[in-house]
Amino acid sequence: MRIVNVKIPTLSQQLYYDVTIEHGKITEMHSYEKKKVGDRSFSFLLSDHEQDDLVTWDADGRILLPGMVDAHMHLDKSHSLVVAKNQSGTLLEAIQSYTKASETFTDENVLDRMRKTALAALAHGTTTIRTHIDFNTRVNEETTFRGVRMALQLKKELAPIMEIQVFPMLPYYPYDDCDRKKIEEMLTFGVDGVGGAPHLSELPIECIDEIFSYAKKYNLPIDLHTDESDDPTVDTVLYIAEKTIEASYQGKVVVDHLCSLAAMDEEKVNTVIAIMKEAELGAITLPAANLYLQGREDRGVVRRGITRVKELLEANVPIAIASDNVCDPFHPFGRGDLLQIAQLTGYTAHMGGKADLYSLLKMITEVPAQLVGKEPKAFVVGAEVEFVLFDAKTIESLLAELTQTRAVYRRGRWVAMTKKTSEVSLHPTIIM
Ligand SMILES: [Zn+2]
């Protein structure tokens, strides 16, 4: 298959590209300044792509991005809002409500909700998901293991069309022998890494030590919910960084949320960012859930709980954007569209200039690819390629309109194609 006249903003801001793909790999790629002539105008209808090998598609300057990487989701919780309410809107009630509801779930119910969210993300152009999965050892035994079992089943089922990484969240209460036995058993199932939320623990240092010891024993990367609090004295990130260096785990630890970093004074922020750099921690901002959950106690000026995105970018700490929760008690909205979350990051981190827009696009593609252990540069001759083509010709319109018309390609074939046929007309007829 050959596509000409695509724009790849993660590579160049001005050039057009001509990309030839055989058996899922790029065999030729050229850049040029003026559009050239293609065979057929690119179609967003799957039925038109049967003869792909023979056609040179003309993308007419549309935008191509590497398959998006949503590095922090909760597939097990998604679409559980109907059974797990959250009246106060706080993190605490969300956790309590979800834990109670989880004991009523069935394998089928969990798998169906996870599949629905994963496929919605794929249709929007996300080809890799890292999902955190609850692992609560103090509910009935079936519930304890259900999320991880179902996530691994889904990972296998969807492997032909997308990549799913499963990160169980180790509990944040102090473990007894019974908890440890269940954790050890679960870690033999073939999970991709270890997660947790040590800032919620009464003994966060001990909790972090436990997480690192399991990760090292099973040689797994670590991805932690970190300091999801408005309180500037909550700073477990400092010990996570220290521990990362001590364990020689640099480049294998990601810290997510970092809400308290926004509330700290500048001096402390500089200290935290410096040690994050030294420990080579990756960072993830999750604006949708944090705008919803944080600042619940505030009156008047309400804190937003969004981490220091610009400061982390300036310090060259790799920071990605991710969705977090979708339609559950932690965050009641969302559709699994990472581009929408990038737009939200534009609002929350005050990033709207041209250079900012390019940064936002890298934060949903190359940066999270690096954080989840994938090759960050997607468009290289000889490389297996996965991408999403958008029906948008400028990055400004892409991020303003969030077009739903998208085509997603992976491992040598189109895996999702959406053509929105009922777009609200941008040129309405005005009747005077
Ligand atoms: Zn989360």
Residues whose N, C-alpha, C, O or C-beta is under 5 A from the ligand:
A	BS01	ZN	D324
